Protein backbone atom coordinates (compact mmCIF):
# COMPACT_ATOMS: atom_id res chain seq x y z
CA UNK A 1 0.00 0.00 0.00
CA UNK A 2 1.57 3.27 -1.05
CA UNK A 3 1.19 6.49 0.89
CA UNK A 4 0.22 9.86 -0.48
CA UNK A 5 3.03 12.08 -1.63
CA UNK A 6 3.90 15.15 0.39
CA UNK A 7 5.06 18.34 -1.28
CA UNK A 8 8.35 19.19 0.37
CA UNK A 9 11.07 21.11 -1.41
CA UNK A 10 14.67 20.42 -0.45
CA UNK A 11 16.78 23.50 0.07
CA UNK A 12 20.12 21.97 1.02
CA UNK A 13 23.36 23.51 -0.24
CA UNK A 14 24.94 20.22 -1.43
CA UNK A 15 22.70 20.01 -4.46
CA UNK A 16 25.13 17.99 -6.60
CA UNK A 17 25.54 15.40 -3.88
CA UNK A 18 21.81 15.26 -3.34
CA UNK A 19 21.21 14.95 -7.06
CA UNK A 20 23.65 12.04 -7.30
CA UNK A 21 22.03 10.21 -4.40
CA UNK A 22 18.60 10.90 -5.83
CA UNK A 23 19.71 9.63 -9.25
CA UNK A 24 20.84 6.37 -7.72
CA UNK A 25 17.59 6.00 -5.81
CA UNK A 26 15.58 6.83 -8.92
CA UNK A 27 17.49 4.40 -11.13
CA UNK A 28 14.79 1.74 -10.85
CA UNK A 29 11.15 2.01 -11.91
CA UNK A 30 9.19 4.42 -9.69
CA UNK A 31 6.02 2.33 -9.51
CA UNK A 32 3.50 4.62 -11.15
CA UNK A 33 5.55 5.70 -14.16
CA UNK A 34 5.18 9.45 -13.54
CA UNK A 35 8.88 10.06 -13.05
CA UNK A 36 9.83 8.00 -16.10
CA UNK A 37 7.43 9.97 -18.31
CA UNK A 38 8.82 13.26 -17.01
CA UNK A 39 12.42 12.13 -17.51
CA UNK A 40 11.71 10.83 -21.02
CA UNK A 41 10.21 14.22 -21.91
CA UNK A 42 13.23 16.00 -20.41
CA UNK A 43 15.57 13.77 -22.45
CA UNK A 44 13.68 14.77 -25.61
CA UNK A 45 13.16 18.46 -24.86
CA UNK A 46 15.62 20.75 -23.12
CA UNK A 47 12.72 23.07 -22.36
CA UNK A 48 11.67 20.60 -19.69
CA UNK A 49 13.66 19.73 -16.58
CA UNK A 50 13.06 17.34 -13.73
CA UNK A 51 14.31 17.78 -10.17
CA UNK A 52 14.43 14.43 -8.41
CA UNK A 53 15.90 15.84 -5.21
CA UNK A 54 12.45 17.05 -4.16
CA UNK A 55 9.70 14.85 -2.75
CA UNK A 56 7.78 14.32 -4.89
CA UNK A 57 9.91 15.16 -7.90
CA UNK A 58 9.21 18.51 -9.52
CA UNK A 59 9.33 19.68 -13.11
CA UNK A 60 9.70 22.83 -15.14
CA UNK A 61 7.10 23.68 -16.31
CA UNK A 62 5.39 22.85 -13.02
CA UNK A 63 2.11 21.77 -14.65
CA UNK A 64 3.83 19.51 -17.17
CA UNK A 65 1.16 16.78 -17.06
CA UNK A 66 -1.64 19.27 -17.81
CA UNK A 67 -0.08 20.15 -21.15
CA UNK A 68 0.13 18.58 -24.58
CA UNK A 69 3.41 17.47 -26.12
CA UNK A 70 3.25 20.29 -28.68
CA UNK A 71 2.74 22.97 -26.04
CA UNK A 72 5.31 25.74 -26.75
CA UNK A 73 6.95 25.14 -23.36
CA UNK A 74 7.36 21.44 -24.08
CA UNK A 75 7.87 21.73 -27.86
CA UNK A 76 7.80 18.05 -28.77
CA UNK A 77 5.97 19.16 -31.88
CA UNK A 78 6.75 16.69 -34.67
CA UNK A 79 6.02 12.98 -35.13
CA UNK A 80 9.78 12.38 -35.21
CA UNK A 81 10.23 13.98 -31.78
CA UNK A 82 7.33 11.87 -30.50
CA UNK A 83 9.17 8.77 -31.73
CA UNK A 84 12.26 9.94 -29.85
CA UNK A 85 10.18 10.48 -26.69
CA UNK A 86 8.68 6.98 -26.98
CA UNK A 87 12.13 5.46 -27.44
CA UNK A 88 13.34 7.28 -24.33
CA UNK A 89 10.29 6.16 -22.34
CA UNK A 90 10.59 2.55 -23.52
CA UNK A 91 14.24 2.49 -22.48
CA UNK A 92 13.22 3.55 -18.96
CA UNK A 93 10.25 1.17 -18.65
CA UNK A 94 11.49 -2.01 -20.28
CA UNK A 95 8.66 -4.16 -18.86
CA UNK A 96 6.10 -2.27 -20.95
CA UNK A 97 8.36 -1.39 -23.88
CA UNK A 98 6.13 -3.16 -26.39
CA UNK A 99 2.94 -1.50 -25.12
CA UNK A 100 4.58 1.92 -25.39
CA UNK A 101 5.81 1.30 -28.93
CA UNK A 102 2.58 -0.24 -30.15
CA UNK A 103 -0.08 1.92 -28.51
CA UNK A 104 1.10 5.51 -28.09
CA UNK A 105 0.57 7.38 -31.38
CA UNK A 106 3.27 9.66 -32.79
CA UNK A 107 0.88 12.55 -32.35
CA UNK A 108 2.26 15.71 -30.68
CA UNK A 109 -1.26 16.91 -29.82
CA UNK A 110 -1.69 14.16 -27.24
CA UNK A 111 -2.29 15.15 -23.64
CA UNK A 112 0.79 14.25 -21.59
CA UNK A 113 -1.56 13.36 -18.72
CA UNK A 114 -3.29 10.77 -20.88
CA UNK A 115 0.05 9.12 -21.64
CA UNK A 116 0.83 9.16 -17.90
CA UNK A 117 -2.52 7.47 -17.22
CA UNK A 118 -1.73 4.88 -19.92
CA UNK A 119 1.67 4.14 -18.39
CA UNK A 120 0.09 3.79 -14.92
CA UNK A 121 -2.44 1.27 -16.24
CA UNK A 122 0.18 -0.63 -18.25
CA UNK A 123 2.56 -0.94 -15.28
CA UNK A 124 -0.16 -2.42 -13.07
CA UNK A 125 -1.68 -4.91 -15.52
CA UNK A 126 -0.04 -7.78 -13.68
CA UNK A 127 -1.83 -6.94 -10.44
CA UNK A 128 -5.27 -6.69 -12.06
CA UNK A 129 -8.53 -7.12 -10.19
CA UNK B 1 3.63 22.96 -34.48
CA UNK B 2 0.09 23.82 -33.51
CA UNK B 3 -2.79 21.46 -33.51
CA UNK B 4 -4.60 20.87 -36.74
CA UNK B 5 -8.15 19.69 -37.31
CA UNK B 6 -8.87 17.28 -34.52
CA UNK B 7 -12.43 16.44 -33.85
CA UNK B 8 -11.72 14.89 -30.50
CA UNK B 9 -9.95 17.96 -29.24
CA UNK B 10 -12.68 20.23 -30.55
CA UNK B 11 -15.30 18.07 -28.91
CA UNK B 12 -13.46 18.33 -25.62
CA UNK B 13 -13.22 22.10 -26.00
CA UNK B 14 -16.96 22.37 -26.72
CA UNK B 15 -17.79 20.23 -23.70
CA UNK B 16 -15.63 22.47 -21.55
CA UNK B 17 -17.45 25.57 -22.73
CA UNK B 18 -20.80 24.16 -21.67
CA UNK B 19 -19.40 23.35 -18.28
CA UNK B 20 -19.76 19.66 -19.00
CA UNK B 21 -16.42 18.63 -17.55
CA UNK B 22 -15.88 14.96 -17.06
CA UNK B 23 -13.57 12.14 -16.13
CA UNK B 24 -11.58 10.89 -19.11
CA UNK B 25 -10.22 7.76 -17.45
CA UNK B 26 -10.28 6.08 -14.05
CA UNK B 27 -8.06 3.06 -13.34
CA UNK B 28 -7.71 1.04 -10.12
CA UNK B 29 -4.37 -0.57 -9.32
CA UNK B 30 -5.08 -3.23 -6.64
CA UNK B 31 -1.40 -3.69 -5.85
CA UNK B 32 -1.16 -0.01 -4.83
CA UNK B 33 -4.71 0.35 -3.51
CA UNK B 34 -5.05 3.46 -5.68
CA UNK B 35 -7.73 4.73 -8.04
CA UNK B 36 -6.17 7.13 -10.48
CA UNK B 37 -8.44 9.58 -12.26
CA UNK B 38 -7.65 11.77 -15.25
CA UNK B 39 -10.03 14.72 -15.76
CA UNK B 40 -10.89 16.48 -19.02
CA UNK B 41 -9.93 19.83 -17.48
CA UNK B 42 -7.80 21.33 -14.74
CA UNK B 43 -9.21 21.36 -11.23
CA UNK B 44 -9.12 24.36 -8.94
CA UNK B 45 -8.88 22.24 -5.81
CA UNK B 46 -8.60 18.58 -5.03
CA UNK B 47 -11.93 17.06 -3.88
CA UNK B 48 -12.06 16.08 -0.23
CA UNK B 49 -12.46 12.48 0.89
CA UNK B 50 -15.95 13.36 2.15
CA UNK B 51 -16.86 14.38 -1.43
CA UNK B 52 -15.49 11.11 -2.81
CA UNK B 53 -17.34 7.82 -3.16
CA UNK B 54 -15.67 4.56 -4.17
CA UNK B 55 -18.17 1.82 -5.03
CA UNK B 56 -17.40 -1.90 -5.17
CA UNK B 57 -18.99 -4.52 -7.42
CA UNK B 58 -21.06 -5.78 -4.50
CA UNK B 59 -22.60 -2.33 -4.24
CA UNK B 60 -20.80 -1.58 -0.99
CA UNK B 61 -19.04 1.74 -0.65
CA UNK B 62 -15.63 2.28 0.92
CA UNK B 63 -15.83 4.37 4.06
CA UNK B 64 -14.68 7.92 3.38
CA UNK B 65 -12.38 7.82 6.40
CA UNK B 66 -10.23 5.28 4.51
CA UNK B 67 -9.80 7.56 1.51
CA UNK B 68 -6.98 10.01 0.93
CA UNK B 69 -7.41 12.18 -2.16
CA UNK B 70 -4.65 14.29 -3.69
CA UNK B 71 -3.30 15.59 -6.98
CA UNK B 72 -1.02 13.11 -8.67
CA UNK B 73 1.91 14.02 -10.88
CA UNK B 74 2.81 17.47 -12.14
CA UNK B 75 -0.49 19.26 -12.64
CA UNK B 76 -4.11 19.42 -11.58
CA UNK B 77 -5.86 17.07 -13.99
CA UNK B 78 -4.73 13.79 -12.38
CA UNK B 79 -6.13 12.83 -8.99
CA UNK B 80 -5.21 9.77 -6.93
CA UNK B 81 -7.56 8.24 -4.39
CA UNK B 82 -5.67 6.04 -1.92
CA UNK B 83 -7.67 3.40 -0.10
CA UNK B 84 -5.99 2.92 3.25
CA UNK B 85 -6.38 -0.03 5.56
CA UNK B 86 -6.92 -3.67 4.63
CA UNK B 87 -6.56 -4.49 0.91
CA UNK B 88 -9.85 -4.34 -0.98
CA UNK B 89 -10.96 -7.88 -1.82
CA UNK B 90 -13.81 -6.85 -4.15
CA UNK B 91 -13.67 -5.18 -7.58
CA UNK B 92 -13.74 -1.39 -7.58
CA UNK B 93 -16.39 -0.42 -10.14
CA UNK B 94 -17.16 3.27 -9.78
CA UNK B 95 -15.70 6.53 -8.56
CA UNK B 96 -17.85 9.58 -7.88
CA UNK B 97 -17.25 13.09 -6.61
CA UNK B 98 -20.25 14.97 -5.22
CA UNK B 99 -18.60 18.31 -6.04
CA UNK B 100 -15.64 19.18 -8.23
CA UNK B 101 -14.33 22.73 -8.60
CA UNK B 102 -12.69 23.26 -11.97
CA UNK B 103 -10.03 25.86 -12.74
CA UNK B 104 -12.37 27.79 -15.05
CA UNK B 105 -14.59 28.55 -12.05
CA UNK B 106 -17.27 26.05 -13.01
CA UNK B 107 -18.44 23.48 -10.52
CA UNK B 108 -19.48 19.93 -11.40
CA UNK B 109 -21.97 17.97 -9.35
CA UNK B 110 -21.88 14.18 -9.10
CA UNK B 111 -18.95 13.83 -11.48
CA UNK B 112 -18.54 10.08 -11.81
CA UNK B 113 -17.05 7.35 -13.94
CA UNK B 114 -16.76 3.60 -14.18
CA UNK B 115 -13.39 2.38 -12.91
CA UNK B 116 -11.35 0.09 -15.14
CA UNK B 117 -8.94 -2.57 -14.09
CA UNK B 118 -5.46 -1.86 -15.51
CA UNK B 119 -5.90 -4.25 -18.46
CA UNK B 120 -9.15 -2.64 -19.60
CA UNK B 121 -7.66 0.76 -18.85
CA UNK B 122 -4.81 0.14 -21.31
CA UNK B 123 -7.32 -0.76 -24.05
CA UNK B 124 -9.62 2.21 -23.37
CA UNK B 125 -6.83 4.78 -23.10
CA UNK B 126 -5.25 3.44 -26.29
CA UNK B 127 -8.55 4.00 -28.11
CA UNK B 128 -8.78 7.52 -26.70
CA UNK B 129 -5.27 8.32 -27.88
CA UNK B 130 -5.98 6.94 -31.36
CA UNK B 131 -9.14 9.05 -31.64
CA UNK B 132 -7.09 12.20 -31.59
CA UNK B 133 -6.56 12.42 -35.32
CA UNK B 134 -3.06 12.72 -36.60
CA UNK B 135 -1.90 16.17 -37.43
CA UNK B 136 -1.97 17.17 -41.07
CA UNK B 137 1.59 16.42 -41.07
CA UNK B 138 3.82 18.94 -42.78
CA UNK B 139 5.52 15.66 -42.37
CA UNK B 140 8.91 15.61 -43.85
CA UNK B 141 10.78 18.02 -46.00
CA UNK B 142 12.89 15.11 -47.16
CA UNK B 143 10.06 13.88 -49.31
CA UNK B 144 7.54 16.63 -49.69
CA UNK B 145 6.99 19.77 -51.67
CA UNK B 146 4.53 22.55 -52.41
CA UNK B 147 4.15 24.86 -55.35
CA UNK B 148 2.00 27.78 -56.36
CA UNK B 149 4.10 30.45 -58.02
CA UNK B 150 7.14 29.89 -60.18
CA UNK B 151 9.10 31.89 -62.70
CA UNK B 152 6.93 30.37 -65.42
CA UNK B 153 3.72 31.70 -63.93
CA UNK B 154 1.24 31.40 -61.13
CA UNK B 155 -0.97 28.37 -60.86
CA UNK B 156 -2.83 26.08 -58.52
CA UNK B 157 -1.19 23.31 -56.61
CA UNK B 158 -2.13 20.16 -54.75
CA UNK B 159 -0.42 18.90 -51.65
CA UNK B 160 -1.87 15.85 -49.98
CA UNK B 161 -0.32 13.87 -47.15
CA UNK B 162 -2.10 10.90 -45.63
CA UNK B 163 0.02 8.80 -43.36
CA UNK B 164 -2.11 7.56 -40.52
CA UNK B 165 -4.12 4.64 -41.82
CA UNK B 166 -3.93 2.04 -39.07
CA UNK B 167 -3.31 -1.43 -40.47
CA UNK B 168 -3.55 -3.09 -37.08
CA UNK B 169 0.15 -3.92 -37.21
CA UNK B 170 2.17 -1.92 -34.68
CA UNK B 171 4.52 0.67 -36.15
CA UNK B 172 3.41 -0.10 -39.71
CA UNK B 173 1.62 2.75 -41.46
CA UNK B 174 0.41 3.44 -44.94
CA UNK B 175 1.24 6.73 -46.53
CA UNK B 176 0.13 8.66 -49.58
CA UNK B 177 1.76 11.79 -50.87
CA UNK B 178 0.83 13.95 -53.83
CA UNK B 179 2.85 16.99 -54.92
CA UNK B 180 1.42 18.53 -58.05
CA UNK B 181 1.14 21.94 -59.64
CA UNK B 182 0.14 23.26 -63.02
CA UNK B 183 3.03 25.71 -63.33
CA UNK B 184 5.82 23.98 -65.23
CA UNK B 185 8.69 25.05 -63.03
CA UNK B 186 6.65 24.63 -59.90
CA UNK B 187 5.62 21.03 -60.42
CA UNK B 188 7.74 18.33 -58.76
CA UNK B 189 5.50 15.65 -60.38
CA UNK B 190 5.78 13.55 -57.28
CA UNK B 191 3.20 10.95 -56.22
CA UNK B 192 4.06 8.23 -53.73
CA UNK B 193 2.14 5.67 -51.74
CA UNK B 194 3.24 2.65 -49.76
CA UNK B 195 3.94 1.13 -46.38
CA UNK B 196 6.38 2.37 -43.77
CA UNK B 197 7.70 0.45 -40.76
CA UNK B 198 9.14 2.71 -38.06
CA UNK B 199 11.46 2.02 -35.17
CA UNK B 200 13.60 4.12 -32.81
CA UNK B 201 16.56 3.68 -30.47
CA UNK B 202 17.02 6.02 -27.51
CA UNK B 203 20.39 7.60 -26.79
CA UNK B 204 20.64 7.19 -23.04
CA UNK B 205 24.00 8.70 -22.25
CA UNK B 206 23.13 12.09 -20.68
CA UNK B 207 26.08 13.85 -22.32
CA UNK B 208 25.35 12.43 -25.77
CA UNK B 209 21.65 13.09 -25.69
CA UNK B 210 22.26 16.81 -25.27
CA UNK B 211 22.91 16.67 -29.04
CA UNK B 212 21.19 13.53 -30.34
CA UNK B 213 18.31 12.02 -28.38
CA UNK B 214 17.33 9.12 -30.64
CA UNK B 215 18.15 7.19 -33.79
CA UNK B 216 15.08 6.77 -35.99
CA UNK B 217 14.87 3.84 -38.39
CA UNK B 218 12.42 3.71 -41.32
CA UNK B 219 11.80 0.89 -43.76
CA UNK B 220 9.35 1.66 -46.55
CA UNK B 221 8.06 -0.03 -49.68
CA UNK B 222 6.50 2.43 -52.09
CA UNK B 223 5.25 3.16 -55.56
CA UNK B 224 6.54 6.35 -57.20
CA UNK B 225 4.48 7.91 -59.96
CA UNK B 226 3.92 11.16 -61.82
CA UNK B 227 0.35 11.80 -60.60
CA UNK B 228 -1.40 12.47 -63.93
CA UNK B 229 0.42 12.78 -67.25
CA UNK B 230 3.45 10.75 -68.38
CA UNK B 231 2.55 7.48 -66.63
CA UNK B 232 6.01 6.75 -65.22
CA UNK B 233 6.04 4.29 -62.32
CA UNK B 234 8.79 2.91 -60.06
CA UNK B 235 8.60 0.35 -57.27
CA UNK B 236 11.12 1.28 -54.58
CA UNK B 237 12.31 0.03 -51.21
CA UNK B 238 13.45 2.88 -48.95
CA UNK B 239 15.65 2.45 -45.87
CA UNK B 240 16.69 5.45 -43.86
CA UNK B 241 18.43 6.26 -40.59
CA UNK B 242 17.91 9.62 -38.87
CA UNK B 243 19.69 11.24 -35.97
CA UNK B 244 17.11 13.27 -34.07
CA UNK B 245 18.24 16.15 -31.90
CA UNK B 246 16.38 17.05 -28.73
CA UNK B 247 14.38 20.26 -28.58
CA UNK B 248 16.72 23.14 -27.78
CA UNK B 249 15.45 25.86 -25.46
CA UNK B 250 15.55 29.33 -27.02
CA UNK B 251 13.66 31.12 -24.27
CA UNK B 252 10.00 31.36 -23.28
CA UNK B 253 7.79 29.46 -25.73
CA UNK B 254 10.59 29.33 -28.31
CA UNK B 255 12.57 26.32 -29.47
CA UNK B 256 14.57 24.65 -32.24
CA UNK B 257 15.49 21.14 -33.33
CA UNK B 258 17.17 19.36 -36.24
CA UNK B 259 17.40 15.96 -37.85
CA UNK B 260 20.15 14.42 -39.99
CA UNK B 261 19.18 11.68 -42.41
CA UNK B 262 20.99 9.11 -44.50
CA UNK B 263 19.51 6.28 -46.50
CA UNK B 264 19.25 4.11 -49.54
CA UNK B 265 16.51 3.63 -52.13
CA UNK B 266 16.52 0.60 -54.40
CA UNK B 267 14.02 -0.85 -56.83
CA UNK B 268 13.08 -0.93 -60.47
CA UNK B 269 11.23 1.03 -63.11
CA UNK B 270 7.89 -0.66 -63.87
CA UNK B 271 6.51 1.71 -66.48
CA UNK B 272 8.03 4.29 -68.80
CA UNK B 273 4.59 5.65 -69.67
CA UNK B 274 4.62 8.06 -72.61
CA UNK B 275 8.41 8.16 -72.90
CA UNK B 276 9.36 7.73 -76.61
CA UNK B 277 11.42 4.59 -76.02
CA UNK B 278 11.08 3.32 -79.63
CA UNK B 279 11.68 6.65 -81.33
CA UNK B 280 15.00 7.15 -83.15
CA UNK B 281 17.63 8.78 -80.93
CA UNK B 282 16.05 7.81 -77.62
CA UNK B 283 17.72 4.44 -77.11
CA UNK B 284 18.98 5.27 -73.56
CA UNK B 285 15.36 5.46 -72.37
CA UNK B 286 14.93 1.78 -73.13
CA UNK B 287 17.81 0.84 -70.85
CA UNK B 288 16.31 2.45 -67.75
CA UNK B 289 15.56 -0.42 -65.38
CA UNK B 290 17.18 -0.82 -61.95
CA UNK B 291 17.08 1.96 -59.37
CA UNK B 292 19.80 2.54 -56.80
CA UNK B 293 20.02 5.82 -54.91
CA UNK B 294 21.78 6.95 -51.77
CA UNK B 295 20.48 10.00 -49.96
CA UNK B 296 21.73 12.37 -47.31
CA UNK B 297 19.91 15.30 -45.82
CA UNK B 298 19.32 17.63 -42.93
CA UNK B 299 16.19 19.32 -41.65
CA UNK B 300 15.76 21.97 -38.96
CA UNK B 301 12.94 23.95 -37.42
CA UNK B 302 12.82 27.16 -35.45
CA UNK B 303 9.75 28.17 -33.46
CA UNK B 304 9.68 31.65 -31.93
CA UNK B 305 6.76 33.22 -30.13
CA UNK B 306 6.57 36.98 -29.97
CA UNK B 307 5.42 37.89 -26.50
CA UNK B 308 6.79 41.43 -26.79
CA UNK B 309 4.46 42.13 -29.72
CA UNK B 310 7.26 44.07 -31.42
CA UNK B 311 6.21 42.61 -34.74
CA UNK B 312 2.63 42.03 -35.87
CA UNK B 313 3.09 38.27 -35.51
CA UNK B 314 2.23 36.06 -32.58
CA UNK B 315 4.41 33.23 -33.75
CA UNK B 316 7.11 32.69 -36.33
CA UNK B 317 7.91 29.18 -37.48
CA UNK B 318 10.76 28.48 -39.87
CA UNK B 319 11.46 25.05 -41.31
CA UNK B 320 14.32 24.41 -43.67
CA UNK B 321 15.67 21.22 -45.10
CA UNK B 322 17.51 19.66 -47.95
CA UNK B 323 18.35 16.25 -49.25
CA UNK B 324 20.76 15.11 -51.94
CA UNK B 325 19.97 11.91 -53.80
CA UNK B 326 22.76 10.26 -55.75
CA UNK B 327 21.51 8.09 -58.62
CA UNK B 328 23.83 5.20 -59.45
CA UNK B 329 21.91 4.06 -62.56
CA UNK B 330 20.20 6.01 -65.31
CA UNK B 331 16.64 7.07 -64.49
CA UNK B 332 13.99 8.86 -66.53
CA UNK B 333 13.90 12.66 -66.53
CA UNK B 334 11.31 15.24 -67.51
CA UNK B 335 12.42 17.80 -70.08
CA UNK B 336 10.70 21.14 -69.65
CA UNK B 337 11.59 22.28 -73.20
CA UNK B 338 9.71 19.39 -74.84
CA UNK B 339 7.22 18.83 -71.99
CA UNK B 340 8.03 15.12 -72.21
CA UNK B 341 9.85 12.50 -70.23
CA UNK B 342 12.47 11.95 -72.90
CA UNK B 343 15.81 12.18 -71.07
CA UNK B 344 17.80 10.08 -68.68
CA UNK B 345 19.81 11.23 -65.71
CA UNK B 346 22.13 9.97 -62.99
CA UNK B 347 24.40 11.46 -60.33
CA UNK B 348 23.46 14.01 -57.68
CA UNK B 349 19.96 15.48 -57.47
CA UNK B 350 19.42 17.92 -54.60
CA UNK B 351 16.10 19.09 -53.19
CA UNK B 352 15.72 21.98 -50.77
CA UNK B 353 12.70 23.55 -49.18
CA UNK B 354 12.12 26.42 -46.77
CA UNK B 355 8.78 27.05 -45.08
CA UNK B 356 8.11 30.28 -43.20
CA UNK B 357 4.89 30.52 -41.23
CA UNK B 358 3.79 33.79 -39.65
CA UNK B 359 0.80 33.42 -37.36
CA UNK B 360 -1.02 36.75 -37.09
CA UNK B 361 -3.55 35.97 -34.40
CA UNK B 362 -5.97 33.50 -32.97
CA UNK B 363 -9.66 33.01 -32.33
CA UNK B 364 -11.51 30.49 -30.21
CA UNK B 365 -11.57 28.20 -33.22
CA UNK B 366 -7.86 28.32 -34.04
CA UNK B 367 -4.89 30.29 -35.26
CA UNK B 368 -4.53 32.13 -38.57
CA UNK B 369 -1.59 33.50 -40.48
CA UNK B 370 0.51 33.45 -43.62
CA UNK B 371 2.78 30.81 -45.05
CA UNK B 372 5.58 31.20 -47.55
CA UNK B 373 7.34 28.23 -49.08
CA UNK B 374 10.36 28.18 -51.34
CA UNK B 375 11.53 25.02 -52.99
CA UNK B 376 14.25 24.17 -55.43
CA UNK B 377 15.61 20.97 -56.90
CA UNK B 378 14.05 17.76 -58.14
CA UNK B 379 12.24 14.73 -56.79
CA UNK B 380 11.65 11.19 -58.07
CA UNK B 381 10.43 9.66 -60.27
CA UNK B 382 11.13 12.05 -63.18
CA UNK B 383 13.34 14.65 -61.45
CA UNK B 384 11.55 17.64 -62.96
CA UNK B 385 13.48 20.82 -62.21
CA UNK B 386 11.44 22.77 -59.66
CA UNK B 387 11.93 26.36 -58.58
CA UNK B 388 8.87 27.82 -56.96
CA UNK B 389 7.30 29.95 -54.26
CA UNK B 390 4.08 29.22 -52.50
CA UNK B 391 2.29 31.96 -50.64
CA UNK B 392 -0.96 31.42 -48.86
CA UNK B 393 -3.23 31.82 -45.90
CA UNK B 394 -3.16 29.12 -43.21
CA UNK B 395 -5.68 28.35 -40.53
CA UNK B 396 -4.96 25.84 -37.81
CA UNK B 397 -7.81 24.66 -35.63
CA UNK B 398 -7.22 23.94 -31.97
CA UNK B 399 -6.90 26.03 -28.87
CA UNK B 400 -3.91 28.18 -28.03
CA UNK B 401 -3.42 27.46 -24.39
CA UNK B 402 -1.85 30.16 -22.26
CA UNK B 403 -0.19 28.78 -19.15
Interface residues (C-beta under 8 A of the other chain):
Chain A: X1 X2 X3 X4 X5 X31 X32 X34 X38 X43 X44 X45 X46 X47 X58 X59 X61 X62 X63 X64 X65 X66 X67 X68 X70 X71 X72 X73 X74 X75 X76 X77 X78 X79 X80 X81 X83 X84 X86 X87 X88 X90 X91 X98 X99 X101 X102 X103 X104 X105 X106 X107 X108 X109 X110 X111 X113 X114 X115 X116 X117 X118 X120 X121 X122 X123 X124 X125 X126 X127 X128 X129
Chain B: X1 X2 X3 X4 X6 X9 X24 X25 X27 X28 X29 X30 X31 X32 X33 X34 X36 X38 X42 X68 X70 X72 X73 X74 X75 X76 X77 X78 X80 X82 X84 X87 X91 X92 X116 X117 X118 X119 X121 X122 X125 X126 X128 X129 X130 X132 X134 X135 X137 X139 X140 X170 X171 X198 X200 X201 X202 X204 X209 X210 X213 X214 X216 X242 X244 X246 X247 X248 X249 X252 X253 X254 X255 X257 X259 X301 X303 X305 X398 X401 X403
